[in-house]
Amino acid sequence: LNNLSLENYEVFYLTGERNYKDEYETMFKEGIFVKPYLDNLVSLMKSADLVISRAGATTICEIMALRKPSILIPSPYVPDNHQYHNAKDLFEKNAAVYLAEKELENLNNMIEKMMSENDKIRELQYHLDKIRIDNSATLIYNVLKQSGEIK
């Protein structure tokens, strides 16, 4: 984190309660904010230009709903590699950037390039808009109605 330029942006790094250490709040340079947890993560995501995250199902849904460009780093330590499969559709539709955990040394370069050029961010937003679903409740209702679950 301390190697990022931070000329045009700030970084909010959420470690999770288990991985957080008190000294994190003071060990990083100005412009990097480290917290164990945030009560209103959606609010932070709304204001973010770029989200860097694991690829849990809830996170993928939030990224899609908020139409946030992202670098997704699926955890390889989950059953059946489900985080990779959660995000695969976004990768294939060019609506997210994929980074394997074993390639984390490339993360800073990816961030710097995306934040300085903005072309990739605009491209991801464009593709997120293309896969947008605004009537999901109606679609679910119709499926349930057709199946006979709802009369």
C-alpha positions as CSV (number, residue, x, y, z in Angstrom):
1,L,0.0,0.0,0.0
2,N,2.8,2.4,0.8
3,N,4.1,2.1,-2.7
4,L,1.0,3.5,-4.3
5,S,1.3,7.1,-5.5
6,L,-2.0,8.4,-4.0
7,E,-1.7,11.6,-6.0
8,N,-5.3,11.5,-7.2
9,Y,-7.0,9.1,-4.9
10,E,-7.3,7.7,-1.4
11,V,-7.3,4.1,-0.3
12,F,-9.7,2.5,2.2
13,Y,-8.4,-0.9,3.2
14,L,-10.7,-3.1,5.3
15,T,-8.8,-6.0,6.8
16,G,-11.6,-7.8,8.7
17,E,-11.6,-8.1,12.4
18,R,-9.4,-11.2,12.6
19,N,-6.6,-9.7,10.5
20,Y,-6.6,-6.2,11.9
21,K,-3.8,-4.8,14.2
22,D,-4.0,-1.5,16.0
23,E,-0.8,-0.3,14.5
24,Y,-2.3,-0.5,11.0
25,E,-4.0,2.9,11.5
26,T,-0.6,4.6,11.9
27,M,1.8,2.5,9.8
28,F,0.6,3.6,6.4
29,K,1.3,6.9,4.7
30,E,-1.3,9.7,4.5
31,G,-4.2,8.9,2.2
32,I,-4.4,5.2,3.3
33,F,-7.1,4.5,5.8
34,V,-7.1,1.0,7.4
35,K,-10.1,-0.3,9.4
36,P,-11.1,-3.7,10.6
37,Y,-14.7,-3.3,9.6
38,L,-17.1,-0.7,8.3
39,D,-20.8,-0.6,9.3
40,N,-21.9,1.1,6.1
41,L,-19.8,-0.5,3.4
42,V,-22.4,0.2,0.7
43,S,-22.0,3.9,1.3
44,L,-18.2,3.6,0.9
45,M,-18.6,1.5,-2.3
46,K,-21.0,4.1,-3.7
47,S,-18.4,6.8,-3.5
48,A,-15.5,4.6,-4.7
49,D,-14.1,4.9,-8.2
50,L,-12.7,1.4,-8.0
51,V,-13.4,-1.6,-5.8
52,I,-10.8,-4.2,-5.1
53,S,-12.3,-7.2,-3.4
54,R,-12.7,-10.9,-3.0
55,A,-15.5,-12.4,-5.0
56,G,-18.1,-13.6,-2.6
57,A,-21.6,-13.8,-4.0
58,T,-22.9,-10.8,-1.9
59,T,-20.0,-8.6,-3.0
60,I,-20.5,-9.5,-6.6
61,C,-24.2,-8.5,-6.3
62,E,-23.3,-5.2,-4.6
63,I,-20.7,-4.4,-7.3
64,M,-23.3,-5.2,-10.0
65,A,-26.1,-3.2,-8.3
66,L,-23.8,-0.2,-7.7
67,R,-22.2,-0.6,-11.2
68,K,-18.7,-0.2,-9.7
69,P,-15.6,-1.1,-11.7
70,S,-13.6,-3.7,-9.8
71,I,-10.6,-5.8,-9.6
72,L,-11.7,-9.1,-8.2
73,I,-9.3,-11.4,-6.4
74,P,-11.2,-14.7,-5.8
75,S,-10.0,-16.6,-2.8
76,P,-8.5,-19.9,-3.8
77,Y,-9.1,-21.3,-0.3
78,V,-12.9,-21.8,-0.6
79,P,-14.7,-25.0,-1.4
80,D,-15.1,-25.8,-5.1
81,N,-13.3,-22.5,-6.1
82,H,-16.8,-20.9,-5.8
83,Q,-15.5,-17.3,-5.7
84,Y,-13.9,-17.7,-9.1
85,H,-17.1,-19.1,-10.4
86,N,-19.1,-16.3,-8.8
87,A,-17.1,-13.7,-10.7
88,K,-16.4,-15.6,-13.9
89,D,-19.5,-14.1,-15.7
90,L,-18.2,-10.6,-14.9
91,F,-14.7,-11.4,-16.2
92,E,-16.0,-12.9,-19.4
93,K,-18.3,-9.9,-20.1
94,N,-15.5,-7.5,-19.4
95,A,-17.4,-6.0,-16.5
96,A,-14.6,-6.7,-13.9
97,V,-10.9,-7.3,-13.9
98,Y,-9.6,-10.6,-12.7
99,L,-6.4,-11.0,-10.6
100,A,-5.3,-14.4,-9.3
101,E,-4.1,-14.2,-5.7
102,K,-0.8,-15.8,-6.8
103,E,-0.3,-12.6,-9.0
104,L,-0.8,-10.0,-6.3
105,E,2.6,-8.5,-7.1
106,N,0.8,-6.9,-10.1
107,L,-2.0,-5.3,-8.1
108,N,-0.3,-1.9,-7.5
109,N,0.5,-1.5,-11.2
110,M,-3.1,-2.4,-12.1
111,I,-4.4,0.2,-9.7
112,E,-2.1,2.9,-10.8
113,K,-2.9,2.3,-14.5
114,M,-6.6,2.2,-14.0
115,M,-6.7,5.3,-11.8
116,S,-4.5,7.3,-14.0
117,E,-5.9,6.5,-17.4
118,N,-9.6,5.9,-16.6
119,D,-10.1,4.1,-19.9
120,K,-10.4,0.7,-18.3
121,I,-12.8,2.1,-15.6
122,R,-15.1,3.6,-18.2
123,E,-15.0,0.3,-20.2
124,L,-15.9,-1.7,-17.1
125,Q,-18.8,0.8,-16.3
126,Y,-20.0,0.5,-19.9
127,H,-20.1,-3.3,-19.6
128,L,-21.7,-3.2,-16.2
129,D,-24.5,-1.1,-17.6
130,K,-25.0,-3.6,-20.5
131,I,-25.6,-6.4,-18.1
132,R,-27.8,-4.3,-15.8
133,I,-31.1,-5.9,-14.6
134,D,-33.6,-3.4,-13.2
135,N,-36.6,-5.6,-13.0
136,S,-35.3,-8.5,-11.0
137,A,-38.2,-8.6,-8.7
138,T,-40.6,-8.9,-11.6
139,L,-38.5,-11.6,-13.2
140,I,-38.4,-13.7,-10.0
141,Y,-42.2,-13.2,-9.5
142,N,-42.9,-14.4,-13.0
143,V,-40.7,-17.5,-12.6
144,L,-42.5,-18.3,-9.3
145,K,-45.9,-17.7,-10.9
146,Q,-45.1,-20.0,-13.8
147,S,-43.9,-22.7,-11.5
148,G,-47.2,-22.6,-9.5
149,E,-45.5,-21.4,-6.3
150,I,-47.6,-18.2,-6.5
151,K,-51.1,-18.0,-7.7
